[in-house]
Amino acid sequence: MSKSNNKREKKQHGCLFTFFEFIFQLMGLIPGIFVVAWINEVTGSTLLTEISAFIFPFGGMCLFTFLLGPIEEGITVYEYWGIGRKKSKELSKDEKDNAEPFEQVPHFGKLFGYDQIEEFIGDVHFEKYVGEDGSTSPDIMVSEDDKWVCILGGYIPLDLLCGYNEKNNVLYTIDGATIKLPRRAKFPWARKELREFFEARGQYYTTMPNFGEYTLEDALGKQKSLSKADWARVRYKWEKETLKRNPNRSRLGLEKFEPLAEGGGAGEVFFERVLTEAEIKRAAKAVRKKEVKLSDFLVFEKYKNEFSVCNGVELLGMMGDSRRLEGIDFLFDCLGDVDEAYFLGAAELLKEYPKELVHQKMEERVKLAYESKDALKLAGILFLSKRLNYETEYIRQKKEEIRQAKDEELQEALESVTDTRQYLQYMLKE
């Protein structure tokens, strides 16, 4: 039976499961009673028998309870008790003293203002987080645009959340805040869900770097506006600065990067976290020496988060013109969402590619985006069109159809894009 099925069974048959759980606990009395009888027979001491009668039957019940925990949650004993989890350091005195309480919008409610938060996420749709094994989490929800996470009822911007200290039951944010999680987050199943959530999104920090606030403040500006702040690029800049100031990766709970994986192909860390310039140069050197294929680093689906995708963009930027051509499809994949950290880097790099090749790809991609009614991908191509001062033939035809009132689909797709992408309306002007 799968882990998710175990949880579903428990939920559907809660009363029945509780009844059998009680029966199993009672079964723990039996070996305890036998031990008491054996002590009485061997020692003949009334005092020792009475003491053992208090200890061993109760101990047997506790033992069965401990064994039932992992079974009930559908996980191993090691997972249940946190054995083998990512090492987490003790909190410093300052972290303990300044740790912020858990509330509906922990830390960021005060930073941005509760009214602004409520207005900003009021229309955002959240769905239960689906783990890599296909099971849904009852404690974690993620917004449809993948920008907010709701953990145990507390809303936090995903781009500004950088770490989880399982041992001390706290979260870390990129502006140096430590957020206390509620007590129920200490339950083994809750710890497991949080741990798997962070691991699925790439490597995360188990100890908080004591800098970065100035980076966040500079990027957010004095108004601290949620709508104006470019969170993704703020986070990417912060990650680069963090690695620059902390050459000892292990102290931050990060794995060392090796360009070549043990079984061949690209090293997994390339897809899991932001790399330093020196680390990306090592990957480029491995490609030039033909130790690993460039294409192995350009599998868009393998990246765990938007920030690690920037590694691929930077790697292509280090390649020579002829070898760089291999990555043109990867760069066009990076134009799928203007809000992501890798978008601008990919768009700028495409300006260095042969115009004829880029124009050809633009025609192909804009047609696919339009026919699939994908407003985000369409936005990316139109942004590139403006940067290159080149309008695709396909869009010219569609604009003409709009003028002739033969096709309103493009107009509707463009108007559905948020006001932060006003340049799309610019593309519709005469």
Secondary structure, 3 states (H helix, E strand, C coil): CCHHHHHHHHHHCHHHHHHHHHHHHHHCHHHHHHHHHHHHHHHCCHHHHHHHHHHHHHHHHHHHHHHHHHHHHCCCHHHHCCCCCCCCCCCCHHHHHHCECCCCCCCHHHHHCHHHHHHHHCCCCEEEEECCCCCEEEEEEEECCCCEEEECCEEEEHHHEEEEECCCCEEEECCCCEEECCHHHHCHHHHHHHHHHHHHCCCCECCCCCCCHHHHHHHHCCCCCCCCCCHHHHHHHHHHHHHHHCCCHHHHCCCCCCCECCCCCECHHHHCCCCCHHHHHHHHHHHHCCCCCHHHHCCHHHCCCHHHHHHHHHHHHCCCHHHHHHHHHHHHHHHHCCCCCCHHHHHHHHCCCCHHHHHHHHHHHHHHHHHCCCHHHHHHHHHHHHHHCCCCHHHHHHHHHHHCCCCCHHHHHHHCCCHHHCHHHHHCCC
